[in-house]
């Protein structure tokens, strides 16, 4: 009996210690510089507004002038917007030089690599290499390029790097370049975290589930998929079945309603914890769908993953031709 009591007390003690560590914050962060990519909409846009209100000096990179103007109109004079296409190396170098001139010897406390696109999500035999290239260029190569150029400033401040990945970096549940890019982000993030440990730089990875943002708009995704479907050669359409697209759209719509997280603020809260906690997490899994389904499924054997994921696939016409 005493053994069970001690075991229970030990569990309670560990839990209390973990909770206490989670609440500990870095002091004197007001006025520190942070750089956030992808601030036109979604997570990055909300993060720029939140961190600006909290007293950080924010560099918010936007892809469009419209996005930059709209953000600037609702934030303080302290926030600076910069136009940046993460696919453009020259643009990244110029922005990094501007940031360096601003932060000087203080360095850059935080880099939030948030910019990303979905790209075409469709079966692999519908796609060509260009469909894979764009999301990999933005989500992976762009993220690495921004990180490399900002790294000396982060090291100077012994700051934080926060990479926004996805549960799609743990489990590929559709075809296309998005999942390949996010698996790459996970690999880069883990190696960077270990490389930077000796310099006092902490590297964190956020893995959101399906959230309501422009990136994951199901209507837009299905419209892009329909364009690809309409251009497929007749033999591919015959293999899938003429009614495949309509059936697939109905299944994807049902899944989206089940999994979609309407409130995006939990992702920004994870960014804040990663930037301000004395003991940030290596990984943040965000969203009910991610916590209850995608993350547990990613840890299961492949045979179970395949069985469950294929339940959401439409049976192909070629399956009946055996």
C-alpha positions, 0 to 999 in steps of 0.5 A, a space after each residue: 500500500 505504501 508503494 502505491 501511495 509513494 508512486 502516486 505522490 511521485 506522479 503528482 510531484 512531477 506534474 507540479 514541477 512540469 506545470 511550474 517550469 511551464 509558467 516560468 518566463 524570461 524577464 525584460 523582454 519588452 522592446 526586444 526585436 522579433 521577426 515574423 514571416 507571412 503576416 498578410 493573413 492567418 497565424 502571422 497576422 495575428 501574431 504580429 498584432 499580439 506581439 506588438 501589443 505586448 511591447 515587442 519591436 516587431 518586423 512583420 514581413 508580408 508578401 503583398 503591399 496590401 497586406 503590409 498596409 492593412 497590418 500597419 493601419 491597426 498596429 503601433 508605430 513601433 511595428 515595421 512591415 517589410 515586403 518579402 517573398 521567401 523564394 527570392 534570395 536577394 530579397 531575403 539578404 536585403 531584409 536581413 541587412 535592414 534588420 541588422 542595421 536596426 538591431 545592431 549589437 542587441 541582436 534579434 530575440 525571435 524569428 518566427 518562420 510562419 510563411 507557407 502555402 498549401 500548393 496542390 493537394 491531389 494524388 501523385 499521379 495527377 501531378 508534375 514536378 512543378 506542383 511539388 516545387 512551389 510548396 517546397 520552395 516556400 515552406 522549406 527552402 524559403 524557411 531555411 534561407 531566412 533562418 540562415 540569413 537571420 542566424 547571426 543576429 539570433 546567436 548574438 541575442 541568444 534568442 529563439 527560433 520558432 518554425 511553424 510546421 504542421 501535423 502534416 510533417 508527422 503524417 502525410 494524409 494526401 498527395 502533393 508537395 505540402 507534406 514533403 515540405 513539412 517533413 523537411 521542416 521537421 528534419 531541419 528544425 531538429 538538426 538546427 535545435 541541436 546545432 544551436 544548443 551550444 550557443 544558447 539559442 532555443 529552437 521550437 517547432 509548432 505543429 498545428 492541425 487543421 485551422 481556419 486560415 486562407 492556407 487551408 481553405 477547403 473550397 480553394 483546395 478543391 477548386 485547384 484540385 478540380 482544375 487538375 482533374 479536368 486536365 487529366 488524360 482520359 486513361 487516368 480518369 478511367 482508372 479513378 472513375 468519372 464520378 471520383 471527383 464528386 465523391 472525393 469532394 464530399 468526403 473531404 468536406 465531411 472530414 474538414 467539418 470534423 477536424 477544422 479548428 475555428 479559433 487560430 489563437 492557440 497557435 499564436 499562444 504557442 508562439 508566445 510561449 516559445 518566445 517568452 518561456 524560460 523552458 520552451 517546448 521542443 514541439 507544440 502540437 496544437 488543435 483538437 484534431 492534432 492532439 486527439 487523432 493526427 498525432 496519436 495516429 502518426 505514432 502507430 504502425 504503418 498498417 494502422 495508419 494506412 487502414 484508417 487513412 484509406 477509409 477516407 479515400 474513394 474506391 477507384 474504378 480500377 479496383 473493380 477491374 481486378 
